[in-house]
C-alpha cells in the first residue's frame, strides 16, 4: 500500500528554495511591515529612561493595595460572577504580557466600547514632570481583542495574580467590570479592567495629536508610553486585529520622536 505523500510547501521564486511555514508571530510582523509600522524599536529606545521609583514624592491617591485588599477583591469578583470558569477580556498589555495562567484563549469582540489612551499617568510609564497616558476602554464603538479562560479550579490563584498586575492602588480597587463579548457569534460574560473611568479624576479626553505628544515623551520606572504602544500594536497585528486608532497614533508618536531627536 502506498504511503500518503506529505504536502509540499510552496516554492519561493525569490530565493529559489522551498518556503517554510511561517508562525503566527512572523505573519503578524509581515502584516505590520506591509502596513508600514513606523514606530520602530529604534525610535522607542530614544524615549526610554528609568525614573527611580523611590525618588518619587508620596501621593495620597496611590495608597498600595494590601493582602487583605487583594483577597477581598478576588472574593468580590467571584461572588459577582458566580460559579464556573471566568473569561477575561484583554485589549492592551494583557495581550502581550498576561501575567496569569489560562486554559484557553479566543478572539472576541466587545461592542459599545473602544480603546482610548484616557488615563493620565504620573507613575510607572510616566513621571510628575512628564506624565504619560494609560490605555483604557471608553464608551462607544467596538473593540476586538482576546478572551482568556480561567478554569474554576484555579480561579482564586489566577485572579489574585491578575489583580496584583492590574490594580496597584486602593483607589483602583473597583476598576473592573463584567462585559458581554462576542466569541464567534456566541455571547460570553467576561471580566475586564479600566472600562468607563470617566468619573476618575485622572481621566482625560484628549485629541489624538495631544495623546501622541505625551506618549512620545513619557517614561517612568515601568518603561515608556511609546514602548507600550509599540508592543500593543505589534501584538494586535500578530493576532490579525487592526485598530485604526492605534495605527494612526503610532504614526504620530513616531513623528514626534523623530522631531524631538532629529532622527
Backbone as a ProteinNet text record, in pm:
[ID]
protein_1_A
[PRIMARY]
XXXXXXXXXXXXXXXXXXXXXXXXXXXXXXXXXXXXXXXXXXXXXXXXXXXXXXXXXXXXXXXXXXXXXXXXXXXXXXXXXXXXXXXXXXXXXXXXXXXXXXXXXXXXXXXXXXXXXXXXXXXXXXXXXXXXXXXXXXXXXXXXXXXXXXXXXXXXXXXXXXXXXXXXXXXXXXXXXXXXXXXXXXXXXXXXXXXXXXXXXXXXXXXXXXXXXXXXXXXXXXXXXXXXXXXXXXXXXXXXXXXXXXXXXXXXXXXXXXXXXXX
[TERTIARY]
84.6	0	87.7	54.2	135.6	108.7	217.2	202.3	157.7	69.9	22.5	136.2	155.5	263.6	231.2	332.2	315.4	297.4	215.5	200.6	334.1	357.6	481.8	465.4	557.9	547.6	565	512.5	523.2	667.5	695.4	828	840.3	948.7	972.6	1064.6	1010.7	1088.7	1194.9	1172.8	1269.4	1400.4	1394	1518.5	1547.5	1468.6	1488.9	1500.1	1401.8	1400.2	1256.2	1237.6	1104.4	1077.1	964.6	930.6	884	937.2	892.4	765.4	679.1	559.5	598.3	522.5	550.8	469.5	521.2	447.6	349.9	258.1	161.6	232.6	339.4	413.7	479.1	536.6	601	498.5	382.3	276.9	231.7	220.5	181.7	284.1	412	518	517.2	488.2	481.8	366.3	252.3	138.9	175	243.5	282.2	377.8	469.9	563.3	489.1	390.7	313.4	236.2	191.1	119.7	216.7	346	449	440.4	460.7	471.8	591.9	569.1	677.5	731.8	657.8	708.4	798.4	922.3	1016.8	1083.1	1144.4	1219	1328.1	1392.3	1496.6	1439.4	1322.4	1259.2	1213.2	1156.7	1112.4	1229.3	1344.8	1463.1	1505.2	1473.4	1509.9	1429.4	1315.5	1228.3	1259.4	1312.8	1331.9	1428	1385.4	1471.8	1409.3	1490.1	1441	1429.7	1313.6	1290	1283.5	1382	1382.1	1252	1189.7	1061	1072.1	1183.2	1196.3	1223.8	1246.4	1269.4	1140.5	1029.6	903.3	839.9	777.6	716.1	593.3	557.4	436.8	312.8	216.5	94	-25.2	-113.6	-228.6	-324.7	-319.4	-405.6	-349.2	-229.9	-165.5	-127.1	-227.1	-207.7	-206.1	-97.9	-88.1	-196.3	-236.3	-327.3	-256.7	-332.5	-279.4	-318.7	-262.6	-300.7	-450.2	-503.6	-647.3	-729.1	-679.7	-749.8	-758.3	-647.6	-648.5	-740.4	-737.3	-825.1	-971.9	-1003.5	-1140.6	-1179.4	-1085.7	-1113.8	-1144.5	-1066.5	-1090.8	-1228.3	-1261.6	-1391.6	-1506.6	-1491.3	-1596.8	-1618.8	-1509.7	-1522	-1593.5	-1552.8	-1614	-1760.9	-1791.4	-1930.6	-2018.2	-1966.6	-2044.6	-2059.4	-1957.4	-1961.1	-2046	-2032.4	-2097.4	-2006	-2053.6	-1968.9	-1935.4	-1827.1	-1787.2	-1657.5	-1612.8	-1491.9	-1515	-1407.4	-1415.8	-1332.7	-1393.9	-1324	-1277.3	-1159.5	-1101.4	-1080.6	-1135.7	-1118.9	-993.5	-903.3	-776.2	-778.3	-735.4	-735.5	-605.9	-519.5	-395.1	-278.5	-211.5	-90	-116.2	-239.5	-269.1	-253.6	-261.3	-243.6	-100.4	-4.5	135.7	208.5	140.5	201.2	91.1	20.9	-93.9	-59.6	46.2	86.6	5.2	-80.3	-155.7	-178.4	-215.5	-234.1	-379.9	-400.8	-536.2	-538.7	-658	-671.7	-707.6	-753.2	-796.8	-794.1	-768.4	-774.9	-848.5	-933.8	-1013.6	-1020.2	-1035.6	-1060.7	-1203.9	-1222.9	-1355.8	-1375.6	-1501.6	-1537.5	-1624.3	-1586.8	-1664.3	-1731.3	-1862.6	-1936.3	-1979.1	-1978.2	-2015.3	-1897.5	-1776.6	-1654.4	-1544.7	-1452.1	-1336.7	-1211.1	-1095	-968	-945.7	-887.7	-854.9	-745.5	-645	-546.9	-611.9	-679.6	-768.5	-741.1	-631.1	-596.8	-457.3	-449.1	-321.2	-233.3	-105.5	-9.3	105.2	127.3	247.9	339.5	309.1	389.7	398.5	485.9	502.8	552.6	466.5	511.4	501.3	519.5	518.3	582.3	592.2	651.1	574.8	589.2	521.3	562.1	688.9	737.8	692.5	679.1	641.9	538.7	413.3	311.3	282.8	240.2	203.3	55.2	16.9	-122.7	-133.5	-243.5	-270.8	-388.2	-380.2	-487.5	-602.9	-723.3	-843.5	-951.1	-1072.1	-1187.2	-1283.1	-1323.5	-1418	-1545.2	-1651.9	-1783	-1789.6	-1860.4	-1886.7	-1801.7	-1854.8	-1778.1	-1770	-1659.5	-1636.3	-1486.8	-1452.6	-1312.2	-1292.1	-1194.3	-1161.9	-1035.7	-1039.3	-923.9	-927.9	-881.8	-885.8	-948.5	-1005.6	-1052.1	-973.7	-938.8	-865.8	-957.6	-957.3	-1045.1	-968.1	-1015	-958.1	-1049.8	-996.7	-1078.9	-1122.4	-1239.5	-1296	-1202.8	-1131.7	-1044.1	-928.9	-888.4	-773.8	-813.5	-942.7	-992.6	-927.7	-922.5	-870.1	-724.5	-642.6	-499.3	-474.4	-544.2	-517.7	-577.2	-693	-748	-659.9	-598.1	-505.8	-387.9	-332.2	-222.6	-269.5	-388.6	-441.9	-464.6	-523	-547.1	-416.5	-317.7	-188.6	-122.5	-148.1	-92.1	-166.3	-298.9	-381.2	-415.2	-417.1	-467.8	-362.3	-275.7	-171.5	-217.7	-323.1	-362.1	-507	-534.3	-668.7	-772	-732	-824.5	-881.7	-807.1	-847.5	-905.3	-938.5	-984.7	-1110.5	-1188.5	-1312.3	-1302.6	-1181.3	-1161.7	-1176.6	-1277.6	-1307.2	-1458.6	-1500.3	-1642.3	-1658.1	-1777.9	-1809.6	-1879.1	-1839.9	-1896.9	-1938	-2022.1	-2062.2	-1982.5	-1906.8	-1828.5	-1888.1	-1850.9	-1895.4	-1778.1	-1794.2	-1692.3	-1751.3	-1715.3	-1763.9	-1915.6	-1984.9	-2130.5	-2198	-2120	-2175.9	-2145.9	-2249.1	-2229.3	-2167.6	-2068.5	-1998.5	-1967.2	-1998.6	-1963.4	-1813.9	-1749	-1604	-1567	-1463	-1407.6	-1310.6	-1317.6	-1219.2	-1187.8	-1081.5	-1032.4	-1030.3	-1049.4	-1037.3	-1130.1	-1257.1	-1361.9	-1457.3	-1478.4	-1570.4	-1516.1	-1399.7	-1331.8	-1355.6	-1463.1	-1483.2	-1499.2	-1539.8	-1554.8	-1423.1	-1321.8	-1192	-1123.6	-1058.5	-1000.2	-881	-827.5	-716.6	-764.1	-895.6	-949.6	-928.4	-886.8	-871.5	-929.9	-978.6	-1031	-957.1	-845.7	-756	-764.6	-742.3	-728.4	-609.4	-614	-511.1	-372	-360.2	-228.6	-172.7	-259.9	-214.9	-171.9	-241.4	-201.1	-61.6	-39.8	90.6	200.8	172.8	270.5	315.1	219.9	253.1	324	273.6	331.8	473.4	505.2	639.8	742.5	697.6	788.9	788.1	682.1	662.8	739	804.3	871.1	879.6	888.9	898.2	965.5	947.2	1016	959	842.5	783.4	804.5	882.2	904.4	844.3	822.7	773	636.4	565	438.3	456.2	565.1	592.9	612.8	681.6	703.1	570.9	486.9	355.8	276.2	273.3	200.2	258.7	390.2	457.6	421	434.7	406.5	260	171	28.4	-8.3	40.3	10.1	69.5	192.6	255.8	178.6	134.2	60.7	-74.3	-142.5	-270.2	-252.9	-149.6	-124.6	-93.1	-17.7	13.6	-113.8	-212.2	-338.9	-435.5	-394.2	-482.4	-586.9	-559.1	-651.9	-590.7	-660.3	-610.8	-696.8	-636.3	-705.3	-662.2	-752.3	-715.8	-672.7	-732.4	-694.1	-549.8	-514.7	-377.7	-279	-322.8	-232.3	-198.5	-299.3	-273.4	-186.6	-213.8	-139.1	8.1	40.4	182.3	253.9	184.8	244.4	276.8	182.3	200.6	309.2	313.6	417.2	554.9	565.6	693.7	739.7	647.4	682.7	728.5	663.4	703.1	844.2	872.2	1004.9	1112.6	1085.1	1182.6	1209	1103	1119.7	1199.4	1177.7	1249.5	1396.9	1425.7	1561.8	1641.6	1573.7	1641.2	1673.1	1606.4	1633.1	1578.1
-119.9	0	124.3	214.6	335.3	428.8	483	581.9	714.6	784.7	915.4	1017.3	1085.4	1184.6	1305.5	1359.8	1481.6	1601.3	1699	1818.2	1889	1933.7	2003.9	2152.5	2214.4	2358.7	2434.2	2555.2	2632.2	2668.6	2674.8	2715	2866.2	2914	3058.3	3099.9	3168.3	3204.2	3308.3	3392.8	3499.3	3446.1	3331.2	3277.8	3136.8	3090.5	2959.6	2849	2841.2	2736.3	2711	2599.8	2569.6	2656.7	2728.5	2819.2	2738.3	2771.7	2703.4	2771.7	2698	2760.3	2869.7	2976.8	3085.7	3069.7	3123.3	3122.4	3238.6	3236.5	3346.1	3477.9	3472.7	3595.4	3651.7	3561.8	3606.9	3664	3600.6	3652.5	3790.1	3806.8	3936.3	4043.5	4008.2	4104.5	4140.8	4041.6	4068.7	4163.1	4142.5	4233.2	4374.6	4385	4517.4	4586	4507.2	4566.1	4612.4	4531.5	4571.2	4699.8	4717.2	4839.5	4951	4923.4	5022.6	5074	4981.9	5021.1	5113.9	5235.5	5333.6	5357.5	5316	5328.8	5208.7	5219.1	5107.8	5096.2	4980.4	4967	5072.5	5111.7	5214.9	5348.5	5384	5508.7	5497.7	5383.5	5362.1	5376	5323.4	5329.1	5472.2	5565.7	5706	5768.8	5708.5	5762.3	5700.4	5578.9	5504.5	5575	5588.4	5635.4	5589.3	5549	5495.5	5606.1	5615.5	5709.4	5627.4	5639.3	5558.1	5575.7	5463.7	5469.1	5531.4	5506.6	5555.9	5705.9	5770.4	5915	5994.1	5922	5989.7	6035.4	6152	6202.4	6120.6	6118.3	6046.7	6102.9	6016.7	6058.7	5994.7	6075.6	6019.6	5942.2	5964.7	5890	5752.3	5723.7	5597.3	5519.7	5488.6	5403.4	5258.7	5184.6	5048.3	4955.8	4862.7	4756	4667.6	4613.3	4521.5	4378.3	4282.2	4142.9	4124.1	4189.1	4179.6	4240.7	4350.4	4414.3	4320.8	4253.2	4162.2	4042.8	3988.8	3876.1	3916.6	4037.1	4086.5	4108.5	4160.8	4183.4	4054.8	3950.5	3820.7	3767.8	3778.5	3730.6	3805.6	3936.3	4017.2	3977.4	3953.8	3913.8	3779.8	3683.5	3550.5	3557.5	3637.4	3649.6	3711.6	3811.6	3877	3787.6	3708	3620.9	3497.6	3436.8	3310.5	3193.6	3070.7	2953.1	2936.2	2862.3	2832.5	2899.1	2868.1	2929.8	3079.2	3156.8	3301.2	3338.4	3414.7	3465.8	3608	3641.4	3774.9	3836.3	3956	4024.4	4110.5	4085.8	4158.7	4245.5	4370.8	4463.6	4543	4537.1	4613.1	4524.7	4559.8	4487.4	4343.3	4311.2	4171.5	4081.7	4139.3	4060.6	4010.9	4093.7	4054.6	4023.6	4042.4	4009.2	3979.2	3865.6	3840.3	3828.3	3758.9	3750.2	3653.7	3574.3	3472.1	3354.7	3240.9	3119.8	3104.6	3051.1	3030.3	2901.9	2848.6	2720.1	2733.6	2851.7	2872	3020.6	3051.8	3190.7	3195.2	3298.6	3312	3458.7	3482.7	3618.2	3657	3781.2	3826	3972.3	4011.2	4149.7	4204.7	4321.7	4392.2	4511.6	4512.7	4622.4	4724.4	4851.7	4959.2	5022.4	4973	5025.6	5032.5	5125.1	5135	5164.7	5128.7	5160.1	5310.8	5360.1	5503.1	5523	5601.7	5643.9	5758.3	5721.8	5815.9	5830.8	5774.5	5787.3	5848.8	5959	6028	5953.3	5938.5	5864.4	5954.5	5963.2	6030.8	5932	5803.3	5694.1	5585.5	5489	5368.7	5400.9	5439	5478.2	5629	5701.5	5847.3	5899.1	6028.9	6091.2	6219.7	6275.3	6402.6	6513.4	6512.9	6617.1	6594	6466.5	6432.5	6320.2	6352.7	6248.2	6177.4	6054.4	5976.2	5945	5846.3	5805.6	5654	5608.5	5465.3	5429.7	5313.5	5266.9	5212.8	5251.5	5200.4	5177.8	5153.3	5139.3	5253.5	5323.6	5434	5399.6	5472.2	5440.6	5465.8	5375.9	5392.5	5303.9	5271.6	5194.4	5046.8	4985.2	4844	4819.5	4707.8	4675.9	4526.5	4489.8	4349.5	4315.7	4204.7	4162	4011.7	3967.2	3824.7	3804.5	3685.7	3646.3	3524.6	3524	3413.8	3343.8	3214.4	3134.9	3085.1	3122.7	3073.5	2963.8	2844.2	2732.7	2755.5	2706.3	2729.2	2680.4	2570	2513.3	2605.5	2692	2780.5	2927.3	2953.3	3090.8	3178.8	3132.7	3216.3	3253.1	3154.7	3179.9	3270.9	3246.9	3325.6	3465.8	3480.2	3614.5	3697.2	3632.1	3703.5	3758.8	3676.9	3724.6	3841.4	3827	3928.4	4060.6	4055.1	4177.9	4245.2	4167.9	4226.4	4294.2	4241.8	4301.9	4429.2	4427.3	4535.3	4644.3	4611	4704.5	4727.7	4825.9	4850	4933.6	5014.8	5111.1	5090.6	5125.4	5110.3	5190.9	5305.2	5390	5317.3	5218.9	5146.7	5008.9	4984.1	4851.1	4806.6	4901.9	4868.2	4898.4	4907.4	4942.1	4820.5	4740	4623.7	4613.5	4542.5	4517.7	4396.3	4342	4234.8	4294.3	4246.8	4292.7	4170.4	4192.2	4084.9	4096.1	3992.2	3989.9	3887.8	3900.1	3808.2	3720.3	3588.9	3492.2	3406.9	3437.6	3361.1	3348.1	3458.1	3459	3418.7	3384.1	3344.2	3450.2	3490.7	3590.4	3525.2	3593.3	3541	3654.2	3634	3732	3723.5	3839.6	3842.3	3956.9	3935.3	4036.2	4124.7	4253.6	4343.1	4456.3	4530.5	4635.1	4770.4	4874	5013.9	5044.5	5006	5040	5139.3	5252.7	5352	5424.4	5487	5553.4	5704.5	5751.8	5896	5968.6	5899.4	5963.9	5972.1	5902.9	5906.4	6039.7	6096.5	6229.8	6229.5	6111.8	6103	6077.6	6069.6	6050.7	6177	6157.7	6269.8	6229.6	6327.9	6306.5	6402.9	6356.3	6442.9	6414.2	6515.4	6490.1	6397.1	6325.7	6225.3	6287	6409.2	6472.4	6504.7	6540.8	6565.9	6435.7	6326.7	6196	6159.7	6180.4	6148.9	6232.1	6359.2	6448	6390.8	6342.9	6289.8	6155.4	6066.4	5932.2	5933.9	6031.4	6040.5	6089.4	6137.8	6196.2	6124.3	6053.3	5997.4	5867.1	5857.4	5734.4	5734.5	5616.4	5604.3	5474.8	5434.7	5313.4	5187.5	5197.7	5083	5082.5	5178.4	5186.1	5312.5	5313.1	5433	5408.6	5518.3	5508.5	5463.4	5505	5463.9	5312.8	5254.9	5110.2	5036.3	5085.2	5022.9	5022.8	5135.8	5146.5	5052.3	5049.1	4962.4	4816	4768.9	4628.6	4594.3	4686.2	4659.5	4650.2	4744.2	4741.9	4617.6	4582.4	4464.7	4337.8	4325.9	4205.8	4199.1	4311.3	4311.9	4268.3	4319.1	4279.9	4131	4081.2	3937.8	3854.8	3906.5	3835.8	3859.1	3940.9	3970.8	4075	4158.2	4263	4398.2	4474.6	4607.1	4712.9	4791.2	4900.2	5030.8	5093.3	5211.8	5328.4	5339.5	5446.9	5429.4	5310.4	5286.9	5295.6	5254.5	5261.6	5406.3	5492.6	5634.4	5692.9	5651.3	5704.4	5667.5	5544.5	5506.5	5588.5	5625.5	5714.8	5850.5	5905.1	6037.3	6036.4	5931	5920.6	5909.2	5829.4	5816.8	5951.6	6028.3	6160.7	6254.2	6247.5	6330.1	6295.1	6165.4	6121.7	6166.1	6152.7	6196.7	6346.6	6423.5	6568.5	6606	6532.1	6561.2	6524.5	6414.1	6359.6	6397.9	6445.1	6471.8	6346.4	6236.4	6107.7	6107.7
0	0	0	-88.1	-99.3	18	74.7	182.8	123.1	197	150.4	154.3	43.7	36.4	122.1	185.6	263.5	170.1	210.8	127	107.4	-14.1	-44.8	-19.7	55	76.6	-53.5	-61.9	-186.5	-219.3	-351	-397.6	-390.3	-329.4	-319.3	-434	-535.7	-653.8	-623.3	-520.6	-493.7	-438.3	-369	-312.5	-363.3	-460.8	-523.1	-419.5	-331.2	-229.8	-188.7	-117.9	-66.6	55.1	52.9	163.6	284	400.7	522.3	574.4	645.9	702.9	801.7	804.7	897.9	1024.6	1133.9	1259.6	1261.2	1359.1	1372.4	1397.7	1479.2	1509.3	1383.7	1301.9	1178.2	1080.6	1073.4	986.1	1033.1	1166.9	1221.2	1191.9	1206	1175.8	1027.7	943.1	799.2	767.8	834.1	813.4	854.9	971.1	1020.1	923.4	864.1	768.5	643.3	597.8	480.1	507.3	630	667.1	705.7	701.7	731.3	874.9	969.4	1109.5	1123.4	1165.8	1169.2	1310.1	1412.1	1549	1576.5	1533.4	1537.5	1674.7	1703.7	1829.1	1845.6	1736.8	1745.4	1791.5	1741.8	1785.9	1930.9	1966.9	2105.2	2201.8	2163.5	2250.4	2281.3	2193.5	2216.4	2329.9	2362.7	2468	2603.9	2603.1	2727.3	2822.4	2945.6	3053.1	3183.9	3276.6	3402.3	3506.4	3567.2	3676.7	3804.5	3894.1	4016.4	4094.6	4128.3	4196.4	4334.8	4404.1	4541.2	4547.5	4433.2	4431.7	4409.5	4386.5	4360.9	4491.8	4493.7	4616.7	4655	4784.2	4827.4	4757.8	4734.5	4666.3	4737.4	4797	4869.6	4780.4	4649.6	4557.5	4524.9	4573.6	4539.2	4665.1	4744.3	4861.6	4813.1	4837.7	4784.3	4839.1	4756.7	4799.3	4901.4	4995.5	5095.7	5059.2	5132.9	5111.1	5131.5	5235	5262.1	5148.7	5091.9	4980	4859.5	4829.8	4715	4739.4	4860.6	4893	4880.7	4928.1	4917.8	4771.7	4692.9	4551.3	4477	4501.9	4439.4	4478.7	4606.8	4655.2	4589.7	4571.4	4509.4	4363.8	4292.5	4151.8	4140.2	4221.7	4216.8	4256.5	4359.5	4404.1	4296	4226.9	4121.7	3999.3	3971.9	3854.3	3878.1	3995	4021.8	3989.8	4009.7	3985.7	3837.9	3813.6	3676	3636	3515.3	3461.2	3438.7	3451.1	3429.5	3307.3	3216.9	3099.4	3126.4	3076.1	3093.7	2955.6	2934.4	2805.7	2808.7	2713.7	2702.9	2578.4	2594	2480.7	2469.5	2571.8	2572.6	2612	2720.9	2758.7	2801.1	2842.7	2874.8	2753	2634.3	2512.5	2498	2535.1	2515.8	2646.4	2759.1	2888.1	2989.2	2974.8	3061.4	3209.4	3243.7	3383.8	3467.9	3405.3	3478.6	3384.4	3440.6	3360.9	3319.3	3200.3	3149.8	3068.4	3049.5	2981.3	2834.3	2793.6	2655.4	2623.2	2498.1	2452.4	2319.4	2304.1	2183	2142.2	2013.6	1965.9	2001	2044.5	2086.5	2050.8	2035	2005.9	2118.1	2166.7	2268.9	2202.3	2200.4	2138.1	2243.3	2201.5	2292.6	2363	2333.1	2394.2	2288.5	2307.7	2217.7	2299.2	2242.1	2306.9	2308.2	2417.4	2425.7	2529.8	2495.4	2595.3	2673.5	2782.2	2850.7	2999.7	3049.2	3191	3203.1	3274.2	3290.3	3390.2	3356.2	3438.8	3482.6	3612.6	3661.2	3732.7	3717.4	3770.3	3663.9	3684.8	3603.7	3462.8	3369.2	3234.8	3215.6	3323.7	3321	3447.9	3460.4	3579	3607.8	3728.9	3757.7	3661.1	3619.8	3528.8	3384.4	3346.8	3209.7	3213	3244	3257.8	3126	3140.1	3023.5	3023.6	2944.8	2932.8	2939.8	2997.3	3008	2918	2857.8	2770.8	2854.1	2817.6	2881.3	2777	2824.3	2736.5	2764.1	2660	2673.6	2596.3	2626.1	2570.1	2419.5	2350.4	2208.6	2120.4	2003.5	1906.2	1940.5	1904.1	1933.6	1945.3	2003.9	2031.2	2014.2	1934.2	1913.9	1991.2	2063.4	2141.6	2160.5	2276.1	2307.8	2445.1	2464.7	2597.2	2642.6	2770.2	2831.1	2930.8	2926.4	3013.2	3135	3253.2	3378.8	3431	3447.6	3494.6	3638.7	3671.5	3804.7	3915.3	3890.1	3992.8	4029.4	3937.2	3963.6	3971.4	3986.4	3984	4089.5	4213	4321.9	4296	4263.4	4243.6	4123.8	4012.3	3891.2	3899.6	3962.4	3981.7	4074.4	4171.5	4260.1	4180	4090.5	4004.3	3917.5	3862.5	3772.1	3844.6	3962.9	4039.1	4077.8	4118	4155.9	4035.1	3917	3796.3	3757.7	3769.8	3717.1	3818.6	3945.4	4046.6	4155.1	4138.6	4238.7	4357.9	4339.7	4443.3	4486.1	4612	4666.9	4588.7	4539.7	4464.7	4343.4	4294	4173.6	4204.2	4329.8	4370.5	4296.3	4249.2	4176.9	4027.5	3975.4	3833.8	3743.2	3768.2	3685.9	3669.5	3569.4	3547.2	3456.9	3455.6	3362.1	3240.1	3124	2997.1	2915.9	2817.6	2726.5	2597.3	2566.6	2443.3	2347.6	2222.6	2118.8	2077.7	2094.6	2053.4	1942.1	1819.1	1703.2	1704.1	1734.7	1732.6	1861.7	1962.9	2092	2196.8	2271.4	2376.3	2499.2	2557.6	2674.4	2771.4	2898	3000.5	3027.8	3037.3	3059.4	3152.7	3228	3318.2	3240.7	3263.4	3203.2	3299.4	3269.2	3358.8	3288.2	3368.5	3323.5	3206	3222.6	3126.3	3191.6	3129.1	3182.8	3304	3288.7	3400.8	3402.4	3341.8	3327.5	3461	3564.4	3694.8	3771.6	3723.6	3790.2	3761	3861.6	3842.7	3746.9	3715.5	3620.9	3477.4	3459.3	3324.4	3241.2	3116.4	3023.1	2887.6	2816	2681.1	2589	2534	2457.6	2308.2	2224.5	2080.5	2055.4	1945.3	1918.9	1907	1856.1	1846.4	1985	2079.3	2216.4	2283	2253.5	2305.2	2254.1	2125.7	2066.4	2129.7	2155.1	2218.6	2352.5	2433.2	2565.3	2556	2472.4	2463.5	2407.6	2325.4	2267.5	2367.8	2482.1	2580.5	2715.3	2745.4	2879.3	2900.3	3015.7	3057.3	3209	3266.4	3411.2	3448.7	3574.5	3620.4	3554.4	3490.1	3421.8	3271.9	3220.6	3077	3018.7	2888.5	2820.7	2757.7	2735.3	2665.2	2522	2458.9	2321.3	2311.9	2410.3	2410.8	2426.8	2517.4	2538.2	2407.8	2341	2214.6	2109.9	2099.4	2001.9	2025.3	2149.6	2179.6	2153.6	2188.3	2170.8	2023.3	1943.3	1800	1734.4	1769.2	1710.8	1745.2	1870.8	1911.3	1841.8	1830.8	1760.5	1615.3	1549.3	1410.5	1401.2	1498.5	1502	1510.2	1584.9	1602.8	1486.7	1390.5	1278.7	1311.1	1412.1	1455.2	1420.6	1339.9	1301.7	1369.2	1457.2	1526.1	1459.7	1386.2	1307.6	1395.9	1514.2	1607.1	1653.3	1699.9	1745.6	1630.2	1511.1	1395.9	1361.9	1363.1	1338.8	1449.8	1573	1686.6	1678.3	1637	1628.6	1522.1	1414.4	1314.4	1376.8	1453.2	1513.1	1619.6	1700.6	1804.3	1739.7	1635.2	1564.7	1510.5	1454.2	1401	1512	1627.5	1742.4	1788.7	1798.7	1845.2	1746.8	1618.3	1518	1530.1	1549.6	1560.8	1685.1	1794.3	1918.7	1910.2	1842.8	1842.1	1718.8	1616.3	1490.1	1412.8	1450.7	1383.6	1241.5
[MASK]
+++++++++++++++++++++++++++++++++++++++++++++++++++++++++++++++++++++++++++++++++++++++++++++++++++++++++++++++++++++++++++++++++++++++++++++++++++++++++++++++++++++++++++++++++++++++++++++++++++++++++++++++++++++++++++++++++++++++++++++++++++++++++++++++++++++++

